[in-house]
């Protein structure tokens, strides 16, 4: 029971992050965005960090796309792409 209680305690503990040397213009823009959403700067930044952490990085996403492409083993020629693009423009 003590181990479970200790584990729960660590999972609930908030971590503090400090970011130094943020330009004033950046701070002002973030504060304005927070205000538009009716949030404090802390609430706004926390939600933005959670949103960022929930999505894969660009490099991870690209690797996933490449794996799916290799697995499908299909090829589309540049000519086919250009023909489709031109057809869409008409």
Helices and strands as residue ranges (DSSP letters): H 2-12, H 24-36, H 41-54, H 58-72, H 78-89
